[in-house]
Amino acid sequence: MRALIVISFLLAFVLMVVPVSFQWRWCRPEFVVLLVIYWAMFTPQHFGLGAAWLVGLFQDLLELAPLGLNAMAMMLVAYISHLVYQRIRNYVFWHQALWVFVLIGIFGLFSSWLSSFMGQQVGTPVFLVAALLSSLFWPFLVILMSRLQVYFRLLQ
């Protein structure tokens, strides 16, 4: 199970650093945050707050962001996901996608808030476009990851 978690995050980091034009950078889904939400909800016994912090710290290193910026935001998202995972897992996909939109919106808002404390210029709330696209991508991610877990016989 842990190998699948690590491989999925490595793939998400690769998708995160794929170059896109400046105008389209806000239209990229938040793949790393989506995986944090997925693993925190569907396998909370294997993915906790410490793992979310490490993923966020690695994202800080890749983005050359101030250390701890994404780590704190990832921990917040993982914490909320751990609080409500039993309820959200039982919802239909479109309802789960609404929750994912809210969680990724919280991630973007918290990151912008922390950036403003560090003296960085904070723009408009255009991060909600990425949250919307990520929530539309959510059902495909859940289906893909559950099929991979069944294929590798990792579901219990």
C-alpha positions as CSV (number, residue, x, y, z in Angstrom):
1,M,0.0,0.0,0.0
2,R,2.8,2.4,0.9
3,A,4.5,1.8,-2.4
4,L,1.3,2.8,-4.3
5,I,1.0,5.9,-2.2
6,V,4.6,6.9,-2.9
7,I,4.3,6.2,-6.6
8,S,1.0,8.1,-6.9
9,F,2.6,11.2,-5.3
10,L,5.7,11.0,-7.5
11,L,3.4,11.0,-10.5
12,A,1.5,13.9,-9.1
13,F,4.7,15.9,-8.5
14,V,5.7,15.2,-12.1
15,L,2.3,16.5,-13.3
16,M,2.8,19.5,-11.0
17,V,6.1,20.6,-12.6
18,V,5.1,20.0,-16.3
19,P,5.5,23.4,-17.9
20,V,2.4,25.3,-19.0
21,S,2.0,28.7,-20.4
22,F,1.7,31.6,-18.0
23,Q,-2.0,32.2,-18.9
24,W,-3.0,28.6,-18.2
25,R,-1.1,28.1,-14.9
26,W,-4.3,28.6,-12.9
27,C,-6.2,26.0,-14.9
28,R,-4.0,23.1,-13.7
29,P,-5.8,20.8,-11.3
30,E,-4.2,20.5,-7.8
31,F,-3.0,16.9,-8.3
32,V,-1.0,16.7,-5.1
33,V,-3.8,18.1,-2.9
34,L,-6.3,15.7,-4.6
35,L,-4.1,12.8,-3.6
36,V,-3.7,14.1,-0.1
37,I,-7.5,14.2,0.2
38,Y,-7.9,10.8,-1.4
39,W,-5.4,9.0,0.7
40,A,-6.5,10.8,3.9
41,M,-10.1,9.7,3.2
42,F,-9.8,6.2,1.8
43,T,-6.8,4.9,3.8
44,P,-6.5,7.0,6.9
45,Q,-4.6,4.2,8.6
46,H,-1.8,4.5,6.1
47,F,-1.8,8.3,5.5
48,G,-1.8,10.7,8.4
49,L,-0.9,14.3,9.2
50,G,2.8,13.6,9.3
51,A,2.7,12.2,5.7
52,A,0.7,15.2,4.6
53,W,3.2,17.5,6.1
54,L,6.1,15.6,4.3
55,V,4.2,15.8,1.0
56,G,3.7,19.6,1.5
57,L,7.3,20.1,2.5
58,F,8.4,18.3,-0.7
59,Q,6.0,20.5,-2.7
60,D,7.6,23.6,-1.1
61,L,11.0,22.4,-2.2
62,L,9.8,21.8,-5.8
63,E,8.0,25.1,-6.1
64,L,10.7,27.0,-4.3
65,A,8.1,28.3,-1.9
66,P,8.9,29.3,1.7
67,L,9.4,26.1,3.7
68,G,6.3,25.1,5.5
69,L,3.8,27.1,3.4
70,N,2.3,24.1,1.5
71,A,3.2,21.8,4.4
72,M,0.9,23.7,6.8
73,A,-1.9,23.9,4.2
74,M,-1.6,20.1,3.4
75,M,-1.8,19.3,7.1
76,L,-5.0,21.4,7.4
77,V,-6.6,19.7,4.4
78,A,-5.6,16.2,5.7
79,Y,-6.9,17.1,9.2
80,I,-10.3,18.1,7.8
81,S,-10.3,15.1,5.6
82,H,-9.6,12.8,8.6
83,L,-12.4,14.5,10.6
84,V,-15.1,13.8,8.0
85,Y,-13.8,10.9,6.0
86,Q,-16.5,8.4,7.2
87,R,-19.3,10.7,6.1
88,I,-17.8,11.8,2.8
89,R,-16.8,8.3,1.6
90,N,-20.5,7.3,1.6
91,Y,-21.6,10.2,-0.6
92,V,-22.1,9.9,-4.4
93,F,-19.3,11.3,-6.6
94,W,-20.8,14.6,-7.3
95,H,-21.3,15.3,-3.6
96,Q,-17.8,14.2,-2.9
97,A,-16.6,16.6,-5.7
98,L,-18.4,19.5,-3.9
99,W,-16.5,18.6,-0.7
100,V,-13.2,18.4,-2.7
101,F,-13.9,21.8,-4.1
102,V,-14.3,23.2,-0.6
103,L,-11.2,21.5,0.7
104,I,-9.0,22.7,-2.2
105,G,-10.5,26.1,-1.8
106,I,-9.5,26.0,1.8
107,F,-6.0,24.9,0.7
108,G,-5.7,27.9,-1.7
109,L,-7.2,30.4,0.8
110,F,-4.9,29.2,3.6
111,S,-1.8,29.3,1.3
112,S,-2.7,32.8,0.1
113,W,-3.2,33.9,3.7
114,L,0.2,32.5,4.8
115,S,1.8,34.1,1.8
116,S,0.4,37.5,2.7
117,F,1.9,37.1,6.2
118,M,5.3,36.5,4.6
119,G,5.1,39.7,2.6
120,Q,4.4,38.2,-0.8
121,Q,1.9,39.8,-3.2
122,V,-1.4,38.0,-3.1
123,G,-3.5,38.2,-6.1
124,T,-7.2,37.6,-6.8
125,P,-8.9,34.4,-5.7
126,V,-8.3,32.8,-9.1
127,F,-7.2,29.6,-7.2
128,L,-10.9,28.7,-7.2
129,V,-10.5,27.8,-10.9
130,A,-8.0,25.2,-10.0
131,A,-10.3,24.0,-7.2
132,L,-13.2,23.7,-9.6
133,L,-11.1,21.7,-12.2
134,S,-9.8,19.5,-9.4
135,S,-13.3,18.8,-8.2
136,L,-14.3,17.8,-11.7
137,F,-11.3,15.5,-11.9
138,W,-12.1,13.9,-8.5
139,P,-14.5,11.1,-9.8
140,F,-11.9,9.9,-12.3
141,L,-9.2,9.9,-9.6
142,V,-11.3,7.8,-7.2
143,I,-12.2,5.3,-9.9
144,L,-8.6,5.0,-11.1
145,M,-7.1,4.6,-7.6
146,S,-9.7,2.1,-6.5
147,R,-9.1,0.0,-9.6
148,L,-5.4,0.1,-9.0
149,Q,-5.9,-1.0,-5.5
150,V,-8.1,-3.9,-6.6
151,Y,-5.6,-4.8,-9.4
152,F,-2.8,-5.0,-6.9
153,R,-5.0,-6.6,-4.3
154,L,-4.5,-3.9,-1.8
155,L,-8.1,-3.4,-0.7
156,Q,-9.1,-5.2,2.4
